[in-house]
């Protein structure tokens, strides 16, 4: 693939990750509207996180293998179209079952998009992967930052409705599908080539997947429940809570944009360990903040910055040391899907039973465990034989 075609294809992947961010961050700020629409409590509506994560897990496993078998772009385009359908269903679904079907479709589509983007970008960027990987995931942050603001604007303009924002997101998903679908699909790497990286061991796959389980559970759990946490802590009105949610995703996006530069200067391991330490500090600050709104704002920003580059850094570390295929990415994204299934649901149950004060403590414990998983994953991966250049 020539440089010009590669660059245009990379931009198309960036567009798909903007849509992925919009989809992933749309459920949390919509929860209060959705539960009033169908007449259920907070503990019940939290099941949507579980259903979404189950769909994400299924999509990553099923579609991950499909990327290895043939052209990848039609698979990614179909995933985007399915995501668009799910967004429209979420905007208008009148029952809990309908909403469950909507988020299941969105989750399945997100699993396909996430697996495809991480796999295909690795295939077209044999050199200079780390900055491109961080930049692509920064686009996820752009979409996730815009989602709560778009939903808040829709509620203000339509007397509490969210359908208008979700329909706009669906249109963007269809546009991204068209952009990807018309590009030529990259070929899978030849594992028999001289100098090829080794195939991953089961130990390495489990270790890295465990990291993604913890990391994505943290990211989506905090990003999904910070809106409800803010309202419970006295942030007045949905608009203020939406801004706090966006502050998290904006900090997350800024961190990823800064990560494009830092990925050129520091190894993936250093970035991972540094970010993990900062995440623990941010979680500790949230515990210390209590109900102090200024402290909550500052801690939220720190947590967003800390979590920003951990996902792409781990992907880059894995790509430095093993051959990444669709099946390999399915392990990683599947671990992420399992984490997004378990941890946000757990937070919801803790909220319902013990109140919002459980979120900071849960986050602190989880960040400490996630830091340990970074160390384990680094140990389980083989030593780099063909380091991926960090220079373009």
C-alpha positions as CSV (number, residue, x, y, z in Angstrom):
1,X,0.0,0.0,0.0
2,X,1.5,3.3,-1.1
3,X,2.0,6.2,1.3
4,X,-0.9,8.3,-0.2
5,X,-3.4,5.4,0.0
6,X,-2.2,4.5,3.5
7,X,-2.7,8.1,4.7
8,X,-6.2,8.3,3.3
9,X,-7.1,4.9,4.7
10,X,-5.7,6.0,8.1
11,X,-8.0,9.1,8.0
12,X,-11.0,6.9,7.3
13,X,-10.1,4.8,10.3
14,X,-9.9,8.0,12.4
15,X,-13.5,8.8,11.3
16,X,-14.7,5.4,12.4
17,X,-13.2,6.0,15.8
18,X,-15.0,9.3,16.2
19,X,-18.2,7.4,15.6
20,X,-17.1,4.7,18.0
21,X,-16.6,7.4,20.7
22,X,-20.0,8.9,20.1
23,X,-21.6,5.5,20.4
24,X,-19.7,4.4,23.5
25,X,-20.3,7.7,25.4
26,X,-24.0,8.1,24.5
27,X,-25.5,5.7,27.0
28,X,-24.4,7.2,30.3
29,X,-25.8,10.7,29.8
30,X,-29.0,9.1,28.4
31,X,-29.8,6.9,31.3
32,X,-32.1,9.2,33.2
33,X,-34.2,10.0,30.1
34,X,-34.3,6.3,29.2
35,X,-35.4,5.1,32.6
36,X,-38.2,7.7,32.8
37,X,-39.3,6.7,29.3
38,X,-39.7,3.1,30.2
39,X,-40.6,3.6,33.9
40,X,-37.9,1.7,35.7
41,X,-35.4,2.4,38.5
42,X,-31.6,3.1,38.3
43,X,-30.7,-0.5,39.3
44,X,-32.8,-1.9,36.5
45,X,-31.8,0.5,33.7
46,X,-28.1,-0.3,34.5
47,X,-28.7,-3.7,32.8
48,X,-28.3,-1.8,29.5
49,X,-24.6,-1.5,30.3
50,X,-24.4,-5.3,30.6
51,X,-26.3,-5.9,27.4
52,X,-24.2,-3.4,25.5
53,X,-21.0,-5.0,26.8
54,X,-22.3,-8.5,25.9
55,X,-22.9,-7.3,22.4
56,X,-19.4,-5.7,22.3
57,X,-17.8,-9.0,23.4
58,X,-19.8,-11.0,20.8
59,X,-18.9,-8.5,18.1
60,X,-15.2,-8.5,18.8
61,X,-15.0,-12.4,18.9
62,X,-17.2,-13.0,15.8
63,X,-16.0,-10.2,13.6
64,X,-12.4,-10.4,14.7
65,X,-12.0,-13.8,13.0
66,X,-13.8,-12.4,10.0
67,X,-11.1,-9.8,9.5
68,X,-8.5,-12.6,9.0
69,X,-10.5,-14.3,6.3
70,X,-11.0,-11.7,3.7
71,X,-11.3,-7.9,3.0
72,X,-11.7,-6.0,6.2
73,X,-13.3,-2.8,5.0
74,X,-16.7,-4.3,4.1
75,X,-16.8,-5.8,7.7
76,X,-16.1,-2.4,9.2
77,X,-18.6,-0.6,7.0
78,X,-21.3,-3.1,7.9
79,X,-20.5,-2.6,11.6
80,X,-20.9,1.1,11.2
81,X,-24.3,0.7,9.5
82,X,-25.4,-1.6,12.3
83,X,-24.3,1.0,14.8
84,X,-26.4,3.7,13.0
85,X,-29.4,1.4,13.3
86,X,-28.8,0.9,17.0
87,X,-28.6,4.6,17.6
88,X,-31.9,5.3,16.0
89,X,-33.5,2.4,17.9
90,X,-32.1,3.9,21.2
91,X,-33.6,7.3,20.3
92,X,-37.1,6.0,19.8
93,X,-37.4,2.7,21.6
94,X,-40.6,2.7,23.8
95,X,-39.8,-0.3,26.1
96,X,-36.9,-1.8,28.1
97,X,-36.7,-4.7,25.7
98,X,-36.4,-2.4,22.7
99,X,-33.7,-0.4,24.4
100,X,-31.9,-3.6,25.2
101,X,-32.0,-4.6,21.6
102,X,-30.7,-1.2,20.6
103,X,-27.7,-1.3,22.9
104,X,-27.0,-4.9,22.0
105,X,-26.8,-3.9,18.3
106,X,-24.6,-0.9,19.1
107,X,-22.3,-3.0,21.3
108,X,-21.9,-5.7,18.6
109,X,-21.1,-3.0,16.1
110,X,-18.6,-1.3,18.4
111,X,-16.8,-4.6,18.9
112,X,-16.4,-5.0,15.2
113,X,-15.3,-1.4,14.7
114,X,-12.8,-1.5,17.6
115,X,-11.3,-4.9,16.5
116,X,-11.1,-3.8,12.9
117,X,-9.5,-0.5,13.5
118,X,-6.8,-1.8,15.8
119,X,-6.0,-4.8,13.5
120,X,-6.1,-3.0,10.2
121,X,-4.1,0.0,11.4
122,X,-1.4,-2.4,12.5
123,X,-1.3,-4.0,9.1
124,X,-0.8,-0.7,7.2
125,X,1.6,1.0,9.6
126,X,4.5,-1.5,9.9
127,X,6.7,1.4,10.9
128,X,5.6,4.4,13.0
129,X,2.7,2.5,14.5
130,X,2.7,4.1,18.0
131,X,1.8,7.7,17.0
132,X,-0.8,6.5,14.5
133,X,-2.4,4.2,17.1
134,X,-2.5,6.9,19.7
135,X,-3.9,9.4,17.2
136,X,-6.7,7.0,16.1
137,X,-7.7,6.4,19.7
138,X,-7.6,10.2,20.2
139,X,-10.4,10.4,17.7
140,X,-12.4,8.1,19.9
141,X,-12.0,10.7,22.6
142,X,-13.2,13.4,20.3
143,X,-16.4,11.5,19.7
144,X,-16.8,10.6,23.4
145,X,-16.3,14.3,24.3
146,X,-19.0,15.5,21.9
147,X,-21.6,12.9,22.8
148,X,-22.8,14.2,26.2
149,X,-22.8,17.8,24.9
150,X,-24.8,16.8,21.9
151,X,-27.3,14.9,24.1
152,X,-27.6,17.9,26.5
153,X,-28.2,20.3,23.6
154,X,-30.9,18.0,22.3
155,X,-32.6,17.9,25.7
156,X,-32.5,21.7,25.9
157,X,-33.9,22.1,22.4
158,X,-36.6,19.5,22.5
159,X,-37.9,19.6,26.1
160,X,-35.9,16.7,27.4
161,X,-35.6,14.5,24.2
162,X,-32.4,12.8,23.1
163,X,-33.6,11.4,19.7
164,X,-32.4,14.4,17.7
165,X,-28.8,13.9,18.9
166,X,-28.8,10.2,18.3
167,X,-30.1,10.6,14.8
168,X,-27.3,13.0,14.0
169,X,-24.8,10.4,15.3
170,X,-26.4,7.8,13.1
171,X,-26.0,10.0,10.1
172,X,-22.3,10.4,10.9
173,X,-22.0,6.6,11.3
174,X,-23.4,6.1,7.8
175,X,-21.0,8.7,6.4
176,X,-18.0,6.9,8.0
177,X,-19.2,3.6,6.6
178,X,-19.2,5.1,3.1
179,X,-15.7,6.5,3.6
180,X,-14.3,3.1,4.7
181,X,-16.2,1.0,2.3
182,X,-14.8,2.6,-0.8
183,X,-11.1,2.2,0.3
184,X,-9.1,-0.9,-0.7
185,X,-8.7,-3.3,2.3
186,X,-5.1,-4.0,3.5
187,X,-3.7,-7.5,3.3
188,X,-3.0,-9.6,6.5
189,X,0.7,-9.9,7.4
190,X,2.6,-13.0,6.3
191,X,3.7,-14.8,9.5
192,X,6.2,-16.8,7.6
193,X,8.2,-13.8,6.3
194,X,11.7,-13.4,7.5
195,X,12.0,-11.3,10.6
196,X,8.3,-11.7,11.4
197,X,7.3,-11.3,15.0
198,X,6.4,-14.5,16.9
199,X,2.8,-15.7,17.2
200,X,1.5,-14.9,20.7
201,X,1.5,-17.5,23.4
202,X,-1.7,-18.3,25.3
203,X,-0.1,-16.7,28.4
204,X,0.6,-13.5,26.6
205,X,-3.0,-13.3,25.2
206,X,-4.5,-13.9,28.6
207,X,-2.2,-11.3,30.3
208,X,-2.9,-8.6,27.8
209,X,-6.6,-9.4,27.6
210,X,-6.7,-9.1,31.4
211,X,-5.2,-5.6,31.2
212,X,-7.9,-4.6,28.7
213,X,-10.6,-6.1,30.9
214,X,-9.6,-3.9,33.8
215,X,-8.7,-0.8,31.8
216,X,-11.8,-0.6,29.6
217,X,-14.1,-1.5,32.6
218,X,-12.5,1.5,34.4
219,X,-12.8,3.8,31.4
220,X,-16.4,3.1,30.5
221,X,-17.5,2.5,34.1
222,X,-16.3,5.9,35.2
223,X,-17.3,7.7,31.9
224,X,-20.7,6.1,32.1
225,X,-21.5,6.7,35.7
226,X,-19.8,10.1,36.3
227,X,-23.0,11.9,35.1
228,X,-25.1,10.1,37.7
229,X,-22.4,10.5,40.4
230,X,-22.3,14.3,39.7
231,X,-26.0,14.7,40.1
232,X,-25.9,12.8,43.4
233,X,-23.0,15.0,44.6
234,X,-25.0,18.2,44.1
235,X,-24.1,19.3,40.6
236,X,-27.2,21.2,39.7
237,X,-29.1,20.2,36.6
238,X,-28.3,17.8,33.7
239,X,-26.3,20.4,31.8
240,X,-23.8,20.8,34.6
241,X,-23.4,17.1,35.0
242,X,-23.1,16.8,31.3
243,X,-20.2,19.3,31.4
244,X,-18.4,17.2,34.0
245,X,-18.8,14.1,31.9
246,X,-17.5,16.0,28.9
247,X,-14.6,17.4,31.0
248,X,-13.5,13.8,31.6
249,X,-13.7,12.9,27.9
250,X,-12.1,16.2,26.9
251,X,-9.2,15.6,29.2
252,X,-9.1,12.1,27.8
253,X,-8.9,13.4,24.3
254,X,-6.3,16.0,25.1
255,X,-4.2,13.3,26.8
256,X,-4.4,11.2,23.6
257,X,-3.5,14.2,21.4
258,X,-0.5,14.9,23.6
259,X,0.2,11.2,23.4
260,X,0.9,11.4,19.7
261,X,4.0,13.4,20.6
262,X,5.0,11.5,23.7
263,X,4.7,8.1,21.8
264,X,7.6,9.3,19.6
265,X,9.8,10.0,22.7
266,X,9.0,7.3,25.2
267,X,8.5,3.6,25.0
268,X,5.1,2.1,25.4
269,X,6.1,0.5,28.7
270,X,7.1,3.8,30.2
271,X,3.9,5.5,29.0
272,X,1.8,2.6,30.5
273,X,3.5,2.7,33.9
274,X,3.5,6.5,34.1
275,X,-0.2,6.7,33.2
276,X,-1.1,3.9,35.6
277,X,0.6,5.8,38.5
278,X,-1.3,9.0,37.5
279,X,-4.6,7.1,37.4
280,X,-4.0,5.9,41.0
281,X,-3.3,9.5,42.1
282,X,-6.4,10.8,40.4
283,X,-8.6,8.1,42.0
284,X,-7.1,8.9,45.3
285,X,-7.8,12.6,44.8
286,X,-11.5,11.8,44.0
287,X,-11.7,9.8,47.3
288,X,-10.2,12.8,49.1
289,X,-12.5,15.3,47.4
290,X,-15.7,13.9,49.0
291,X,-18.5,16.3,48.0
292,X,-16.2,19.2,47.2
293,X,-17.1,20.2,43.6
294,X,-13.8,21.8,42.8
295,X,-11.9,18.7,43.9
296,X,-14.3,16.5,41.9
297,X,-13.6,18.6,38.8
298,X,-9.8,18.4,39.2
299,X,-9.8,14.7,40.0
300,X,-12.0,14.0,37.0
301,X,-9.6,15.8,34.7
302,X,-6.6,14.0,36.1
303,X,-8.3,10.6,35.7
304,X,-9.1,11.5,32.1
305,X,-5.6,12.5,31.3
306,X,-4.2,9.3,33.0
307,X,-6.4,6.9,31.2
308,X,-5.9,8.5,27.8
309,X,-3.1,6.6,26.2
310,X,-3.1,3.3,28.1
311,X,-5.2,1.4,25.6
312,X,-3.2,2.4,22.5
313,X,0.1,2.1,24.4
314,X,-0.7,-1.5,25.3
315,X,-1.8,-2.2,21.7
316,X,1.6,-0.8,20.5
317,X,3.5,-2.8,23.0
318,X,1.8,-6.0,21.9
319,X,2.5,-5.1,18.2
320,X,6.2,-4.6,19.0
321,X,6.5,-8.1,20.4
322,X,4.0,-10.4,18.6
323,X,2.2,-10.7,15.3
324,X,-1.2,-9.0,15.5
325,X,-4.1,-10.6,13.6
326,X,-7.8,-10.2,13.7
327,X,-8.0,-13.2,16.0
328,X,-5.3,-11.7,18.3
329,X,-7.1,-8.4,18.4
330,X,-10.3,-10.3,19.2
331,X,-8.7,-11.6,22.4
332,X,-7.7,-8.1,23.4
333,X,-11.0,-6.4,22.4
334,X,-12.9,-9.4,23.9
335,X,-11.1,-8.8,27.2
336,X,-12.2,-5.2,26.9
337,X,-15.7,-6.2,26.2
338,X,-15.8,-8.5,29.2
339,X,-14.5,-5.6,31.4
340,X,-17.1,-3.2,30.0
341,X,-19.7,-5.9,30.8
342,X,-18.7,-6.5,34.4
343,X,-17.3,-3.3,35.9
344,X,-20.0,-0.7,34.9
345,X,-22.7,-3.2,36.0
346,X,-20.9,-3.6,39.3
347,X,-20.7,0.1,39.8
348,X,-24.5,0.4,39.1
349,X,-25.3,-2.2,41.7
350,X,-23.0,-0.4,44.2
351,X,-24.7,2.9,43.4
352,X,-28.2,1.4,44.0
353,X,-27.3,-0.3,47.3
354,X,-24.7,2.0,48.9
355,X,-24.9,5.3,47.2
356,X,-22.5,7.4,45.0
357,X,-19.7,7.4,47.6
358,X,-18.7,3.9,46.4
359,X,-17.5,5.1,43.0
360,X,-14.3,6.8,44.1
361,X,-13.3,3.8,46.3
362,X,-14.1,1.3,43.6
363,X,-12.1,3.4,41.2
364,X,-9.1,3.6,43.5
365,X,-8.9,-0.2,44.0
366,X,-9.4,-0.9,40.3
367,X,-6.6,1.5,39.3
368,X,-4.2,-0.2,41.6
369,X,-5.1,-3.6,40.3
370,X,-4.9,-2.3,36.7
371,X,-1.3,-1.1,37.4
372,X,-0.4,-4.6,38.5
373,X,-1.8,-6.0,35.2
374,X,0.5,-3.7,33.2
375,X,3.5,-5.3,35.0
376,X,2.1,-8.8,34.4
377,X,1.5,-8.2,30.7
378,X,4.9,-6.8,30.1
379,X,6.4,-9.9,31.7
380,X,4.2,-12.3,29.7
381,X,5.0,-10.8,26.2
382,X,8.2,-12.0,24.6
383,X,11.2,-9.7,24.3
384,X,11.0,-7.4,21.3
385,X,12.8,-8.9,18.2
386,X,11.7,-6.4,15.6
387,X,10.9,-3.1,17.4
388,X,8.3,-1.0,15.8
389,X,9.9,2.4,14.9
390,X,8.3,5.3,16.7
391,X,9.3,7.7,13.9
392,X,7.4,8.2,10.7
